[in-house]
Amino acid sequence: QVQLVESGGGLVQAGGSLRLSCAASRSFSSIDIMGWYRQAPGKERELVAEFRSGSRTDYADSVKGRFTISRDNAKNTVDLRMNSLKPEDTAVYYCHAQTLGYFGQNYWGQGTQVTVSS
């Protein structure tokens, strides 16, 4: 089992910045994929950014150049720094962790609201 606890988020004006943080209850050495998803009202949950298989990172095209994912292996935390926020970034952001293999599982945080006003 992996518990994920998110912090950060809130209300910000367009062009502003926010940072989300996610703390995992388990060492990253036992987690294969770690990152952030988001879900806007009426839309499906989508990938924002994640670490895969070590240091490789993937970003959604819509956030490239604006968002940066980082992690602290000693603290088992993964952060999402969001700059130049746009109203279309408004969504509930979820921390995600995944273990691969036959007994692989997906884990989700409770979600944190990010609202960007125009």
N, C-alpha and C positions, 0 to 999 in steps of 0.2 A: 504494500500500500504506500501511496505517496499523498501526503496532504500538501496543498498549495494555498498559501495565504497571500492575497494581494493587498497592496496599499497604493495610495496616490489616486489620481483621477480628480474629477471635479469639473468646474465651469471655467472656461477661458474664452477670451475674445479671439477672433480669427487673426492669425499671424503670431499668436502667442505660443508658449511652450508648456509642456507638462512632462512629468516623469512618473512612470509606473514601476512598481517593484513587486517581485514575487519571491517568497521564501518557500523552499521545499523542505519537507521533513526528512528527506533522504539525500545522501551524497550524490552529486552529479555523476560520479563514476559508475553508478548503477542505473542511470537514466540515459537513454539513447537520443531522445529528441526533447528539446525544451524551448518554449517560446510563448508567443502571444497570438491570439485570435481575437476577432471582434465580430459583433453582430449588431447591425442597425435595425431599427423597427421595420418589420415587413420583409427583411432580407435574410439570406442564409448566413450562417457563421462562416467567416473567411479568415484565411491565414494573413497575419500582419508581418511577423518576422519570427524566425526560429533558428536555433542551433541544431545541426544534424551531424551525427557521427563525429563528434569532436569539435573542431573549430569552424567547420563549414557553416555559413549563414545563408539563409534565404529570406528575401523580402518580397512583399507584394509590390507590383509595379507602381501602384498608386502612392506608396510611401517612400520609395527609393529616393535617397538624397535628403529626406526630411526626418526620417526616424532612424534611430540607432539602437540596436540591441546589444547588451553587454552582460557579462556574468562575473560573479565572484565565486570561484570554486571553494574557497575557504569558508564562506558564509552560506553556500548553497542558495544564492540569490541570483535572479536574472532580472535586469532592468530594461525598460523601454523608454528611451529618451525621444520625445516627440516635439519637433520644432516646426515652425511655419504651419501651424494647425489650420485646417480648413473646416467649414461647417460640415462637409461631407465626411469628416473624420468622426463625427458624433456617433457613438455606439457604446454598447457594453463591451468592455475589453476583458478577455479571459486568459488567464495563465494556463498553459497546457504542458503536460509532460507525458512522454510515451516510452514504454519499454518494448523492445522488439523481441522476436523469437516466438516459439510455440506458446509460451505463457505470457506473451506481451499484452499490455493493457494501456488504455488511455486514462489520464487523470486530468481533472479540470478544477480550477479555482472557482470561487463563488461569483466572480465577475465584479468589475468596478465601472461605474458610469463615467464616460467622458463626454462633455457637451461643449461644443464650440459654437459660439454665437457670432453672427455676422455683423 
